[in-house]
Amino acid sequence: MHAATHLTPVSQTRLWAGRIMHAHLPEGEQMDVSPHVLRHTFLRRLAETKGFHYAHEASRHQSDRYLWRSVKPDQQTLADAIDALE
């Protein structure tokens, strides 16, 4: 006998969002995405295009600390920015 599986509200949201987003995609084009990932992507792109202040306001967080995790550039983006200075 298996133990009952209990989904937390966060897990339920991820499961629901994943099903909606994958509903019309072919098998090979499906991706693992959640509202949390979409929020980070939105904040990163806003910071890249409009600046950190705009992303901070949109995040509605009082602390900058949370936002820095969202907007931190990956290694390739950072390397490209440094190369562009030359």
N, C-alpha and C positions, 0 to 999 in steps of 0.2 A: 504494500500500500504506500502511495506517495503522499508526502505532506502537501497540504493545500498551498498553492502559490498565491501570495498576496502582492498586488502591485500598489506601490505608493502613488499618490497623485502625480508626482513628477514622472514616474515610469508610465503611467497611463497617458499623460500628455505626449510623451515622446512616441509611444506606440501609436496613438491616434494621429499625430502629425506625420509620422513616417508613412502610415498607410495612405493618408490623403495625398502626400507629395509623390508617392510612388504609383498612384492609381493609374496614371496614363503613360508611364515610361516603360519602354521595352526592358526586358530582364537585364541586359548588359549596361543600361544607362542609369539604373537606380543607384542612389547614393544614401549614405547614412547621414541624416541631417535632423536637427531638433530645433525647437524655438530658441534654445540657449545658443546654439551654434549660429543661427540666423542673427541673433542680437549682437553677438561678438563681431560677425562679419559687417553688419550695418555700422556699428560704432567705429570699427577700423577704417572702413571706407569713408565715413564722414570725417574722421580725423585726418585722413590722407588728402581729402579734397578741400575741406574747409578749415581744418586746424583742430587742435586739441580742445580748445575752449568750446567749440560747437558740439563736439562729441561729448564733452563733460556735461554740458547743459542737457543734451538729449538723453544721456544715461540716467539723469535724475538722482545720481548718487552724490552724497555730500563729500565723500572722500575721493581723491584722485587715485588712490591705491588700486581700487577695483578697476578703474578705466585703463590704467597702464597695462594690466594683463590682457585687455581686449585689443589695444592698439599697438602692442609691441610688434615690431616688424620681424619677419622671419629672416633667416641668415642670408638668403639670396637677395631679398629686398634691401637689406642693409648693405650688402656688398655692392649692389647696383648703385645705391645712393653714394657710396664712397667713391666708386669708379667715376661717377658723373662729375665729381668735384675736380678731376684732373683736366 
